C-alpha cells in the first residue's frame, strides 16, 4: 500500500519474483503504481466515439481515420475511399484546418472528392457563395414585403407583432445558414490559400499583432 513517507522520498514502482515459490511479488510504492507483473493488461475504453475523439491524440486519430472508414466518417461526416482519406488528412495539415472546418468545406462544396479516381480538391469556388448571396437577397426581399403587408393591414397589434417576430426569426435563420454553410467556408479557404501563397515575410507581417 502507498504511504505518505514513500511518496515524499519519491520511491518508484518495483516488481520482483520470488524464485522459491514461483509467485510474483509486486510492490507499488510512491505516487506511481501502474507497473504490473505477469500477464496483467490494463485497457482504457471510452464510453462513446465522441469521447474517444476528444481524448485521443491527433496523430493517432489520423492513422485510425486513414485505416478505418467508419472512424473517418465519425470524424468528418462522409466516407470516401482510402486514397481520398489520405488526401483529406494531408490537406487538413496543409491548410491548418480543424475537423469542423473540414466538415464545413465539404458541405459547402469547397472540398470535393472525384469518384472516378478518388482525387480530393480544395478550391475557393465562388459558385456556392454567390448562390448563397442570391438566396439571402431573395429571402430578405420576401420578408420585407411580408412585414410591410402586416403593418398596412388593420388588425390586433399583438398578432401583428407576433407575425413580425416569426418573420424576423425566419430571416435570422437564413442569415445563419448562408453565412456558416455557403459564404463563410468560401471566405475561410480563400484566406488560407492566400496565406500559403504569400512569401514568408508577408506571412510574418500578417501574423504579427
VEXNU-264318 format. One line per field, with one value per atom (N, C-alpha, C): residue number from 1; residue in three letters; atom name; x, y, z. Coordinates in Angstrom, 3 decimals, padded with zeros to 6 digits. Layout:
BEGIN
resi	[NUM  ...]
resn	[ala  ...]
name	[CA  ...]
u	[X  ...]
v	[Y  ...]
w	[Z  ...]
This chain:
BEGIN
resi	[1  1  1  2  2  2  3  3  3  4  4  4  5  5  5  6  6  6  7  7  7  8  8  8  9  9  9  10  10  10  11  11  11  12  12  12  13  13  13  14  14  14  15  15  15  16  16  16  17  17  17  18  18  18  19  19  19  20  20  20  21  21  21  22  22  22  23  23  23  24  24  24  25  25  25  26  26  26  27  27  27  28  28  28  29  29  29  30  30  30  31  31  31  32  32  32  33  33  33  34  34  34  35  35  35  36  36  36  37  37  37  38  38  38  39  39  39  40  40  40  41  41  41  42  42  42  43  43  43  44  44  44  45  45  45  46  46  46  47  47  47  48  48  48  49  49  49  50  50  50  51  51  51  52  52  52  53  53  53  54  54  54  55  55  55  56  56  56  57  57  57  58  58  58  59  59  59  60  60  60  61  61  61  62  62  62  63  63  63  64  64  64  65  65  65  66  66  66  67  67  67  68  68  68  69  69  69  70  70  70  71  71  71  72  72  72  73  73  73  74  74  74  75  75  75  76  76  76  77  77  77  78  78  78  79  79  79  80  80  80  81  81  81  82  82  82  83  83  83  84  84  84  85  85  85  86  86  86  87  87  87  88  88  88  89  89  89  90  90  90  91  91  91  92  92  92  93  93  93  94  94  94  95  95  95  96  96  96  97  97  97  98  98  98  99  99  99  100  100  100  101  101  101  102  102  102  103  103  103  104  104  104  105  105  105  106  106  106  107  107  107  108  108  108  109  109  109  110  110  110  111  111  111  112  112  112  113  113  113  114  114  114  115  115  115  116  116  116  117  117  117  118  118  118  119  119  119  120  120  120  121  121  121  122  122  122  123  123  123  124  124  124  125  125  125  126  126  126  127  127  127  128  128  128  129  129  129  130  130  130  131  131  131  132  132  132  133  133  133  134  134  134  135  135  135  136  136  136  137  137  137  138  138  138  139  139  139  140  140  140  141  141  141  142  142  142  143  143  143  144  144  144  145  145  145  146  146  146  147  147  147  148  148  148  149  149  149  150  150  150  151  151  151  152  152  152  153  153  153  154  154  154  155  155  155  156  156  156  157  157  157  158  158  158  159  159  159  160  160  160  161  161  161  162  162  162  163  163  163  164  164  164  165  165  165  166  166  166  167  167  167  168  168  168  169  169  169  170  170  170  171  171  171  172  172  172  173  173  173  174  174  174  175  175  175  176  176  176  177  177  177  178  178  178  179  179  179  180  180  180  181  181  181  182  182  182  183  183  183  184  184  184  185  185  185  186  186  186  187  187  187  188  188  188  189  189  189  190  190  190  191  191  191  192  192  192  193  193  193  194  194  194  195  195  195  196  196  196  197  197  197  198  198  198  199  199  199  200  200  200  201  201  201  202  202  202  203  203  203  204  204  204  205  205  205  206  206  206  207  207  207  208  208  208  209  209  209]
resn	[unk  unk  unk  unk  unk  unk  unk  unk  unk  unk  unk  unk  unk  unk  unk  unk  unk  unk  unk  unk  unk  unk  unk  unk  unk  unk  unk  unk  unk  unk  unk  unk  unk  unk  unk  unk  unk  unk  unk  unk  unk  unk  unk  unk  unk  unk  unk  unk  unk  unk  unk  unk  unk  unk  unk  unk  unk  unk  unk  unk  unk  unk  unk  unk  unk  unk  unk  unk  unk  unk  unk  unk  unk  unk  unk  unk  unk  unk  unk  unk  unk  unk  unk  unk  unk  unk  unk  unk  unk  unk  unk  unk  unk  unk  unk  unk  unk  unk  unk  unk  unk  unk  unk  unk  unk  unk  unk  unk  unk  unk  unk  unk  unk  unk  unk  unk  unk  unk  unk  unk  unk  unk  unk  unk  unk  unk  unk  unk  unk  unk  unk  unk  unk  unk  unk  unk  unk  unk  unk  unk  unk  unk  unk  unk  unk  unk  unk  unk  unk  unk  unk  unk  unk  unk  unk  unk  unk  unk  unk  unk  unk  unk  unk  unk  unk  unk  unk  unk  unk  unk  unk  unk  unk  unk  unk  unk  unk  unk  unk  unk  unk  unk  unk  unk  unk  unk  unk  unk  unk  unk  unk  unk  unk  unk  unk  unk  unk  unk  unk  unk  unk  unk  unk  unk  unk  unk  unk  unk  unk  unk  unk  unk  unk  unk  unk  unk  unk  unk  unk  unk  unk  unk  unk  unk  unk  unk  unk  unk  unk  unk  unk  unk  unk  unk  unk  unk  unk  unk  unk  unk  unk  unk  unk  unk  unk  unk  unk  unk  unk  unk  unk  unk  unk  unk  unk  unk  unk  unk  unk  unk  unk  unk  unk  unk  unk  unk  unk  unk  unk  unk  unk  unk  unk  unk  unk  unk  unk  unk  unk  unk  unk  unk  unk  unk  unk  unk  unk  unk  unk  unk  unk  unk  unk  unk  unk  unk  unk  unk  unk  unk  unk  unk  unk  unk  unk  unk  unk  unk  unk  unk  unk  unk  unk  unk  unk  unk  unk  unk  unk  unk  unk  unk  unk  unk  unk  unk  unk  unk  unk  unk  unk  unk  unk  unk  unk  unk  unk  unk  unk  unk  unk  unk  unk  unk  unk  unk  unk  unk  unk  unk  unk  unk  unk  unk  unk  unk  unk  unk  unk  unk  unk  unk  unk  unk  unk  unk  unk  unk  unk  unk  unk  unk  unk  unk  unk  unk  unk  unk  unk  unk  unk  unk  unk  unk  unk  unk  unk  unk  unk  unk  unk  unk  unk  unk  unk  unk  unk  unk  unk  unk  unk  unk  unk  unk  unk  unk  unk  unk  unk  unk  unk  unk  unk  unk  unk  unk  unk  unk  unk  unk  unk  unk  unk  unk  unk  unk  unk  unk  unk  unk  unk  unk  unk  unk  unk  unk  unk  unk  unk  unk  unk  unk  unk  unk  unk  unk  unk  unk  unk  unk  unk  unk  unk  unk  unk  unk  unk  unk  unk  unk  unk  unk  unk  unk  unk  unk  unk  unk  unk  unk  unk  unk  unk  unk  unk  unk  unk  unk  unk  unk  unk  unk  unk  unk  unk  unk  unk  unk  unk  unk  unk  unk  unk  unk  unk  unk  unk  unk  unk  unk  unk  unk  unk  unk  unk  unk  unk  unk  unk  unk  unk  unk  unk  unk  unk  unk  unk  unk  unk  unk  unk  unk  unk  unk  unk  unk  unk  unk  unk  unk  unk  unk  unk  unk  unk  unk  unk  unk  unk  unk  unk  unk  unk  unk  unk  unk  unk  unk  unk  unk  unk  unk  unk  unk  unk  unk  unk  unk  unk  unk  unk  unk  unk  unk  unk  unk  unk  unk  unk  unk  unk  unk  unk  unk  unk  unk  unk  unk  unk  unk  unk  unk  unk  unk  unk  unk  unk  unk  unk  unk  unk  unk  unk  unk  unk  unk  unk  unk  unk  unk  unk  unk  unk  unk  unk  unk  unk  unk  unk  unk  unk  unk  unk  unk  unk  unk  unk  unk  unk  unk  unk  unk  unk  unk  unk  unk  unk]
name	[N  CA  C  N  CA  C  N  CA  C  N  CA  C  N  CA  C  N  CA  C  N  CA  C  N  CA  C  N  CA  C  N  CA  C  N  CA  C  N  CA  C  N  CA  C  N  CA  C  N  CA  C  N  CA  C  N  CA  C  N  CA  C  N  CA  C  N  CA  C  N  CA  C  N  CA  C  N  CA  C  N  CA  C  N  CA  C  N  CA  C  N  CA  C  N  CA  C  N  CA  C  N  CA  C  N  CA  C  N  CA  C  N  CA  C  N  CA  C  N  CA  C  N  CA  C  N  CA  C  N  CA  C  N  CA  C  N  CA  C  N  CA  C  N  CA  C  N  CA  C  N  CA  C  N  CA  C  N  CA  C  N  CA  C  N  CA  C  N  CA  C  N  CA  C  N  CA  C  N  CA  C  N  CA  C  N  CA  C  N  CA  C  N  CA  C  N  CA  C  N  CA  C  N  CA  C  N  CA  C  N  CA  C  N  CA  C  N  CA  C  N  CA  C  N  CA  C  N  CA  C  N  CA  C  N  CA  C  N  CA  C  N  CA  C  N  CA  C  N  CA  C  N  CA  C  N  CA  C  N  CA  C  N  CA  C  N  CA  C  N  CA  C  N  CA  C  N  CA  C  N  CA  C  N  CA  C  N  CA  C  N  CA  C  N  CA  C  N  CA  C  N  CA  C  N  CA  C  N  CA  C  N  CA  C  N  CA  C  N  CA  C  N  CA  C  N  CA  C  N  CA  C  N  CA  C  N  CA  C  N  CA  C  N  CA  C  N  CA  C  N  CA  C  N  CA  C  N  CA  C  N  CA  C  N  CA  C  N  CA  C  N  CA  C  N  CA  C  N  CA  C  N  CA  C  N  CA  C  N  CA  C  N  CA  C  N  CA  C  N  CA  C  N  CA  C  N  CA  C  N  CA  C  N  CA  C  N  CA  C  N  CA  C  N  CA  C  N  CA  C  N  CA  C  N  CA  C  N  CA  C  N  CA  C  N  CA  C  N  CA  C  N  CA  C  N  CA  C  N  CA  C  N  CA  C  N  CA  C  N  CA  C  N  CA  C  N  CA  C  N  CA  C  N  CA  C  N  CA  C  N  CA  C  N  CA  C  N  CA  C  N  CA  C  N  CA  C  N  CA  C  N  CA  C  N  CA  C  N  CA  C  N  CA  C  N  CA  C  N  CA  C  N  CA  C  N  CA  C  N  CA  C  N  CA  C  N  CA  C  N  CA  C  N  CA  C  N  CA  C  N  CA  C  N  CA  C  N  CA  C  N  CA  C  N  CA  C  N  CA  C  N  CA  C  N  CA  C  N  CA  C  N  CA  C  N  CA  C  N  CA  C  N  CA  C  N  CA  C  N  CA  C  N  CA  C  N  CA  C  N  CA  C  N  CA  C  N  CA  C  N  CA  C  N  CA  C  N  CA  C  N  CA  C  N  CA  C  N  CA  C  N  CA  C  N  CA  C  N  CA  C  N  CA  C  N  CA  C  N  CA  C  N  CA  C  N  CA  C  N  CA  C  N  CA  C  N  CA  C  N  CA  C  N  CA  C  N  CA  C  N  CA  C  N  CA  C  N  CA  C  N  CA  C  N  CA  C  N  CA  C  N  CA  C  N  CA  C  N  CA  C]
u	[000.841  000.000  000.879  000.506  001.288  001.224  002.304  002.365  002.863  002.518  002.973  004.487  005.152  006.605  007.222  006.653  007.179  007.008  005.877  005.620  006.556  006.888  007.746  009.159  009.672  011.034  011.087  009.898  009.864  010.270  009.858  010.165  009.327  009.941  009.228  008.738  007.902  007.340  008.425  008.339  009.278  008.511  008.982  008.368  009.467  009.256  010.248  009.532  010.284  009.711  010.410  009.586  010.110  010.463  011.787  012.222  011.834  011.778  011.496  010.052  009.110  007.699  007.136  007.829  007.312  006.240  005.921  004.901  005.529  004.731  005.181  004.804  005.784  005.536  005.732  004.692  004.751  004.582  005.481  005.428  005.094  003.957  003.550  003.789  004.849  005.242  005.270  004.969  005.029  003.775  003.907  002.732  002.416  003.358  003.126  002.914  001.812  001.513  000.879  001.544  000.982  001.733  002.877  003.617  002.950  002.840  002.161  002.998  002.888  003.674  002.837  003.510  002.899  002.043  000.831  000.019  -001.096  -000.906  -001.916  -001.905  -003.074  -003.211  -004.267  -003.949  -004.889  -005.297  -006.596  -007.126  -008.117  -007.977  -008.915  -009.842  -011.135  -012.118  -013.084  -013.071  -014.021  -015.456  -016.391  -017.781  -018.495  -017.883  -018.506  -017.433  -017.823  -016.897  -016.551  -017.517  -017.270  -016.207  -016.290  -015.282  -013.918  -013.914  -012.658  -012.012  -012.809  -012.275  -011.744  -012.315  -011.905  -010.598  -010.345  -009.202  -008.025  -008.209  -007.147  -006.274  -004.946  -004.062  -004.361  -004.116  -004.448  -003.685  -002.416  -001.623  -002.234  -002.721  -003.342  -004.684  -005.449  -006.724  -006.517  -005.457  -005.170  -004.915  -004.119  -003.810  -005.072  -005.884  -007.115  -008.093  -008.191  -009.120  -008.714  -007.419  -006.957  -007.238  -007.009  -007.168  -008.613  -009.439  -010.801  -011.796  -012.574  -013.524  -014.631  -014.985  -016.034  -015.549  -014.285  -013.731  -013.629  -013.270  -013.208  -014.579  -015.620  -016.978  -017.421  -017.070  -017.432  -016.733  -015.573  -014.797  -015.183  -015.434  -015.656  -017.051  -017.823  -019.189  -019.405  -018.375  -018.561  -017.542  -017.746  -016.955  -016.378  -015.223  -014.579  -013.665  -012.977  -012.021  -010.748  -009.877  -008.667  -007.748  -007.640  -006.791  -007.288  -008.594  -009.170  -009.009  -009.103  -008.934  -007.528  -006.537  -005.160  -005.021  -005.665  -005.567  -006.258  -007.392  -008.107  -007.250  -006.623  -005.759  -004.585  -003.985  -002.849  -003.271  -004.438  -004.924  -005.272  -005.770  -006.080  -004.825  -003.725  -002.463  -001.884  -002.053  -001.502  -002.138  -003.460  -004.175  -004.438  -003.939  -004.121  -005.607  -006.371  -007.812  -008.189  -009.255  -009.826  -010.795  -011.229  -012.208  -013.503  -013.935  -015.168  -015.044  -013.872  -013.670  -013.664  -013.108  -013.154  -014.599  -015.402  -016.816  -017.539  -017.252  -017.891  -017.497  -016.220  -015.780  -016.445  -016.606  -017.254  -018.721  -019.426  -020.838  -021.067  -020.118  -020.285  -019.790  -019.177  -018.691  -017.295  -016.622  -015.254  -014.248  -014.623  -013.816  -014.618  -014.087  -014.801  -013.936  -014.595  -013.922  -014.448  -013.554  -013.960  -014.063  -015.248  -015.420  -014.587  -014.299  -013.616  -012.246  -011.444  -010.096  -009.814  -010.882  -010.748  -009.761  -009.843  -008.992  -009.724  -009.049  -009.629  -009.151  -010.081  -009.759  -010.312  -009.468  -009.887  -009.635  -010.672  -010.546  -011.585  -011.254  -012.203  -013.191  -014.135  -015.137  -016.217  -016.416  -017.385  -018.835  -019.096  -020.462  -021.397  -020.983  -021.835  -022.054  -021.013  -021.286  -022.135  -021.970  -022.817  -024.273  -024.466  -025.822  -026.380  -025.519  -025.957  -026.348  -025.582  -025.925  -027.249  -027.481  -028.761  -029.919  -029.693  -030.718  -031.050  -030.016  -030.235  -030.966  -030.622  -031.293  -032.772  -033.100  -034.500  -035.321  -034.759  -035.485  -035.660  -034.629  -034.735  -035.838  -035.875  -036.931  -038.311  -038.417  -039.704  -040.131  -039.195  -039.525  -039.919  -039.224  -039.559  -040.972  -041.320  -042.675  -043.724  -043.425  -044.363  -044.570  -043.479  -043.573  -044.382  -044.164  -044.922  -046.410  -046.735  -048.140  -048.780  -048.039  -048.588  -048.825  -047.906  -048.047  -049.201  -049.472  -050.544  -051.931  -051.985  -053.278  -053.753  -055.039  -055.606  -055.868  -055.545  -055.754  -055.215  -055.284  -054.793  -053.276  -052.807  -051.393  -050.542  -051.099  -050.310  -050.086  -051.087  -050.923  -049.954  -050.037  -049.110  -047.679  -047.509  -046.160  -045.634  -046.512  -046.095  -045.692  -046.443  -046.111  -044.759  -044.498  -043.215  -042.065  -042.290  -041.252  -040.952  -042.001  -041.813  -041.024  -041.372  -040.643  -039.186  -038.977  -037.604  -036.795  -037.447  -036.759  -036.386  -037.302  -037.015  -035.838  -035.847  -034.770  -033.436  -033.448  -032.222  -031.677  -032.574  -032.139  -031.496  -032.046  -031.478  -030.094  -029.938  -028.626  -027.610  -028.003  -027.086  -026.690  -027.651  -027.363  -026.428  -026.715  -025.889  -024.488  -024.371  -023.058  -022.184  -022.777  -021.991  -021.812  -022.766  -022.718  -022.348  -022.494  -022.298  -021.231  -021.271  -020.339  -019.106  -019.305  -018.200  -017.096  -017.403  -016.336  -015.541  -016.199  -015.508  -014.514  -014.916  -014.007  -012.833  -013.115  -012.066  -011.003  -011.405  -010.414  -009.711  -010.378  -009.734  -008.606  -008.838  -007.793  -006.636  -006.945  -005.870  -005.013  -005.647  -004.895  -004.018  -004.553  -003.770  -002.594  -002.817  -001.759  -000.645  -001.003  000.014  000.811  000.187  000.872  001.728  001.523  002.294  003.731  004.614  006.012  006.164  007.269  007.472  007.436  007.959  007.946  006.531  005.711  004.321  003.539  003.833  003.167  003.516  004.790  005.208  004.538  004.416  003.755  002.265  001.644  000.213  -000.047  000.876  000.690  001.083  001.836  002.281  001.087  001.053  -000.058  -000.044]
v	[-001.196  000.000  001.249  002.294  003.527  004.197  004.796  005.508  006.916  007.845  009.230  009.333  008.551  008.643  008.212  007.147  006.674  007.734  008.421  009.425  010.615  010.966  012.115  011.861  010.678  010.387  009.995  009.847  009.587  008.179  007.176  005.789  005.385  004.794  004.408  002.981  002.571  001.223  000.186  -000.939  -002.026  -003.329  -004.318  -005.629  -006.666  -007.718  -008.773  -010.105  -011.169  -012.505  -013.366  -014.029  -014.942  -016.255  -016.508  -017.696  -018.977  -018.947  -020.170  -020.617  -019.715  -020.072  -019.989  -019.279  -019.097  -018.045  -017.378  -016.336  -014.986  -014.148  -012.805  -011.873  -011.161  -010.169  -008.796  -007.968  -006.630  -005.602  -004.629  -003.552  -002.256  -001.681  -000.388  000.667  001.446  002.418  003.808  004.797  006.162  006.563  007.641  008.188  007.458  006.678  005.929  004.458  003.891  002.482  001.833  001.970  001.449  000.218  -000.127  -001.295  -002.568  -003.534  -004.773  -005.957  -007.065  -008.251  -009.301  -010.287  -011.418  -010.959  -011.480  -011.239  -010.222  -009.310  -008.286  -007.244  -006.940  -005.949  -004.938  -003.661  -002.597  -001.864  -001.753  -001.128  -000.045  001.130  002.229  002.317  002.125  002.117  003.293  004.306  005.417  004.920  005.623  005.189  005.541  006.342  006.698  007.130  007.158  007.606  009.074  009.872  011.294  011.483  010.718  010.806  010.370  009.313  008.836  009.918  010.621  011.682  012.847  013.061  014.180  013.902  012.656  012.352  011.725  011.342  010.669  011.697  011.544  012.473  012.515  013.672  013.868  012.911  012.665  011.762  010.363  009.905  008.586  008.590  009.680  009.780  009.786  010.459  010.494  009.091  008.315  006.953  006.083  006.204  005.423  005.828  007.130  007.608  007.136  007.010  006.521  005.030  004.279  002.822  002.365  003.179  002.746  003.767  003.372  004.288  004.713  003.845  004.201  005.275  005.200  006.243  007.557  007.480  008.689  009.339  008.525  009.058  009.683  009.059  009.625  010.958  011.133  012.357  013.478  013.119  014.141  014.124  013.076  013.071  012.488  011.978  011.299  010.168  009.265  008.045  007.830  008.437  008.203  006.978  006.695  005.607  005.946  004.943  005.131  006.178  006.179  007.175  008.593  008.780  010.096  010.451  009.468  009.736  010.253  009.672  010.142  011.591  011.919  013.279  014.285  013.905  014.812  015.115  014.089  014.299  015.195  014.948  015.773  017.219  017.425  018.784  019.490  018.737  019.331  019.891  019.166  019.664  020.783  020.678  021.701  023.067  023.077  024.337  024.662  023.817  024.014  024.134  023.112  023.108  022.262  022.639  021.813  020.811  019.837  018.868  019.562  020.526  021.260  022.043  022.612  023.364  022.432  021.234  020.265  019.896  019.685  019.363  020.513  021.745  022.908  023.039  022.799  022.872  021.797  020.629  019.542  019.875  020.391  020.703  021.866  022.805  023.979  023.746  022.596  022.300  022.809  023.397  023.861  022.711  021.600  020.382  019.294  018.802  017.816  016.581  015.435  014.168  013.648  013.509  013.000  011.481  010.907  009.460  008.617  009.146  008.349  007.875  008.781  008.429  008.782  009.118  009.431  010.583  011.594  012.772  013.831  014.362  015.386  016.758  017.674  019.015  020.051  021.024  022.144  023.422  024.210  025.445  026.438  027.702  028.764  028.982  028.062  028.105  029.124  030.156  031.212  030.864  029.692  029.374  029.296  028.556  028.387  029.698  030.506  031.781  032.738  032.745  033.605  033.154  031.833  031.311  031.662  031.611  031.995  033.455  034.321  035.743  036.006  035.327  035.474  034.965  033.834  033.259  034.204  034.796  035.732  036.981  037.472  038.668  038.406  037.261  036.950  036.780  036.060  035.870  037.189  038.049  039.358  040.198  040.209  040.965  040.416  039.088  038.487  038.820  038.762  039.077  040.539  041.427  042.853  043.101  042.444  042.610  042.084  040.968  040.442  041.417  041.993  042.937  044.161  044.663  045.831  045.511  044.332  043.938  043.842  043.305  043.171  044.535  045.471  046.797  047.583  047.321  048.061  047.493  046.200  045.573  045.942  046.260  046.567  045.273  045.281  044.102  044.309  043.260  043.348  043.517  044.420  044.734  043.559  042.774  041.663  040.589  040.333  039.359  039.872  041.152  041.733  041.658  041.932  041.852  040.418  039.447  038.042  037.619  038.066  037.728  038.311  039.536  040.170  039.421  038.976  038.215  036.901  036.227  034.971  035.212  036.263  036.589  036.937  037.682  038.007  036.768  035.780  034.532  033.765  033.752  033.101  033.770  035.088  035.830  035.596  035.543  035.274  033.877  032.905  031.554  031.484  032.230  032.259  032.892  033.962  034.604  033.632  032.919  031.953  030.862  030.338  029.237  029.682  030.805  031.254  031.651  032.213  032.651  031.487  030.461  029.347  028.210  028.022  026.888  027.262  028.537  028.890  029.969  031.030  032.137  032.003  031.636  031.548  030.593  029.326  028.402  028.900  029.554  030.092  031.168  032.070  033.113  032.522  031.501  030.890  030.224  029.377  028.672  029.641  030.695  031.704  032.390  032.698  033.319  032.354  031.052  030.078  029.915  029.848  029.708  030.934  032.107  033.338  033.352  032.856  032.839  031.871  030.717  029.744  030.242  030.994  031.504  032.722  033.329  034.520  034.138  035.108  034.881  034.753  034.158  034.047  035.396  036.439  037.756  038.294  038.059  038.504  037.756  036.456  035.681  036.207  036.526  037.040  038.371  039.219  040.518  040.351  039.361  039.127  038.551  037.709  037.099  038.012  039.067  039.980  040.760  041.013  041.773  043.222]
w	[000.000  000.000  000.000  -000.774  -000.756  000.598  000.988  002.257  002.020  002.865  002.683  002.657  003.482  003.516  002.196  001.616  000.353  -000.735  -000.730  -001.751  -001.599  -000.403  -000.177  -000.688  -000.515  -000.931  -002.390  -003.068  -004.493  -004.858  -004.105  -004.438  -005.632  -006.643  -007.853  -007.747  -008.724  -008.715  -008.960  -008.274  -008.461  -008.403  -009.140  -009.097  -009.055  -008.308  -008.179  -008.126  -008.337  -008.363  -007.317  -006.505  -005.509  -006.208  -006.397  -007.132  -006.421  -005.094  -004.353  -004.547  -004.465  -004.542  -005.952  -006.855  -008.200  -008.295  -007.197  -007.190  -007.514  -008.104  -008.435  -007.308  -006.811  -005.767  -006.375  -006.315  -006.892  -005.794  -005.769  -004.787  -005.518  -005.176  -005.720  -004.658  -004.827  -003.828  -004.453  -003.648  -004.123  -004.869  -005.628  -006.320  -007.608  -008.142  -009.381  -009.064  -009.553  -009.276  -010.506  -011.659  -012.897  -013.406  -012.811  -013.277  -012.787  -013.671  -013.325  -013.786  -013.087  -013.401  -014.106  -014.656  -015.345  -016.508  -016.651  -017.840  -017.607  -016.683  -016.406  -017.529  -018.050  -019.117  -018.704  -018.820  -018.462  -019.732  -019.962  -021.164  -020.768  -021.398  -021.172  -022.373  -022.156  -023.235  -023.034  -023.926  -023.810  -023.960  -023.352  -023.374  -024.668  -025.559  -026.827  -027.820  -029.100  -030.136  -029.943  -029.512  -029.271  -028.206  -027.117  -026.072  -026.598  -027.411  -027.995  -028.854  -029.658  -030.495  -029.667  -028.501  -027.654  -026.925  -026.548  -025.685  -026.438  -027.690  -028.437  -029.149  -029.125  -029.838  -031.328  -031.937  -033.342  -034.254  -033.953  -034.794  -034.821  -033.688  -033.635  -034.365  -034.228  -034.935  -036.449  -036.901  -038.331  -038.865  -038.152  -038.591  -038.604  -037.560  -037.494  -038.592  -038.863  -039.888  -041.274  -041.528  -042.823  -042.967  -041.914  -041.976  -041.815  -041.146  -040.809  -041.359  -042.349  -042.961  -042.002  -041.055  -040.097  -039.132  -038.723  -037.876  -038.642  -039.916  -040.746  -040.848  -041.058  -041.148  -039.835  -038.715  -037.420  -037.183  -037.779  -037.567  -038.536  -039.807  -040.833  -041.455  -041.237  -041.731  -043.104  -043.763  -045.043  -045.137  -046.112  -046.162  -047.564  -047.886  -049.177  -049.120  -050.227  -050.268  -049.503  -049.367  -048.581  -049.193  -050.511  -051.166  -050.888  -050.944  -050.652  -049.177  -048.300  -046.874  -046.579  -047.230  -047.048  -047.512  -048.631  -049.161  -048.244  -047.685  -046.782  -045.553  -044.976  -043.818  -044.186  -045.364  -045.800  -046.019  -046.632  -046.862  -045.557  -044.599  -043.303  -042.653  -042.734  -042.172  -043.035  -044.336  -045.224  -044.988  -044.835  -044.656  -043.181  -042.277  -040.837  -040.491  -040.889  -040.694  -039.486  -038.831  -037.780  -038.404  -037.618  -038.124  -038.530  -037.731  -038.038  -039.335  -039.583  -040.815  -042.034  -041.885  -042.983  -043.298  -042.262  -042.464  -043.164  -042.755  -043.378  -044.846  -045.153  -046.544  -047.386  -046.812  -047.535  -047.817  -046.834  -047.004  -047.967  -047.999  -048.857  -050.280  -050.537  -051.873  -052.157  -051.176  -051.371  -051.318  -050.715  -050.698  -051.393  -052.494  -053.293  -053.511  -053.667  -053.946  -055.285  -056.256  -057.559  -057.495  -057.682  -057.500  -058.460  -059.652  -060.670  -060.205  -059.676  -059.233  -057.783  -057.017  -055.593  -055.356  -056.220  -056.078  -055.262  -054.253  -053.383  -053.859  -053.944  -054.436  -053.467  -053.122  -052.285  -053.071  -053.262  -054.032  -053.559  -053.731  -053.355  -054.494  -054.618  -055.683  -055.335  -056.164  -055.811  -056.118  -056.719  -057.131  -055.927  -054.905  -053.722  -052.981  -052.694  -052.005  -052.822  -054.147  -054.982  -054.891  -054.931  -054.764  -053.386  -052.375  -051.030  -050.951  -051.629  -051.647  -052.337  -053.458  -054.178  -053.313  -052.683  -051.812  -050.664  -050.064  -048.960  -049.433  -050.602  -051.136  -051.372  -051.989  -052.287  -051.011  -050.029  -048.776  -048.039  -048.091  -047.434  -048.072  -049.400  -050.093  -049.758  -049.683  -049.362  -047.936  -046.996  -045.595  -045.438  -046.136  -046.062  -046.602  -047.703  -048.259  -047.297  -046.619  -045.632  -044.479  -043.995  -042.878  -043.281  -044.497  -044.966  -045.055  -045.585  -045.679  -044.296  -043.332  -041.983  -041.353  -041.578  -040.994  -041.629  -042.886  -043.575  -043.293  -042.949  -042.696  -041.297  -041.186  -039.886  -039.117  -037.845  -037.030  -035.637  -034.851  -033.488  -033.490  -032.634  -032.606  -032.103  -031.157  -030.641  -031.704  -032.540  -033.614  -034.670  -034.953  -035.924  -035.408  -034.115  -033.528  -033.560  -033.259  -033.292  -034.703  -035.695  -037.083  -037.483  -037.054  -037.375  -036.701  -035.463  -034.756  -035.483  -035.960  -036.700  -037.985  -038.692  -039.919  -039.612  -038.528  -038.133  -037.784  -037.126  -036.819  -038.074  -039.067  -040.344  -041.048  -041.059  -041.710  -041.003  -039.676  -038.916  -039.219  -039.339  -039.676  -041.056  -042.002  -043.349  -043.328  -042.562  -042.448  -041.856  -040.809  -040.187  -041.169  -041.895  -042.828  -043.942  -044.553  -045.673  -045.220  -044.018  -043.540  -043.098  -042.486  -041.967  -042.971  -043.887  -044.803  -046.236  -046.616  -048.014  -048.212  -047.437  -047.631  -046.733  -045.468  -044.510  -044.923  -045.296  -045.708  -046.910  -047.847  -049.023  -048.607  -047.734  -047.266  -046.492  -045.683  -044.878  -045.734  -046.680  -047.503  -048.441  -048.863  -049.700  -048.940  -047.678  -046.853  -046.610  -046.380  -046.149  -047.398  -048.575  -049.819  -050.050  -049.801  -049.960  -048.991  -047.778  -046.778  -047.190  -047.767  -048.183  -049.381  -050.258  -051.436  -051.135  -049.986  -049.629  -049.296  -049.373  -049.037  -047.528  -047.046  -045.590  -044.874  -045.523  -044.896  -044.788  -045.829  -045.782  -044.705  -044.551  -043.512  -042.136  -041.933  -040.617  -040.326  -041.351  -041.145  -040.852  -041.512  -041.285  -039.915  -039.405  -038.101  -036.958  -037.262  -036.206  -035.666  -034.329  -033.750  -034.170]
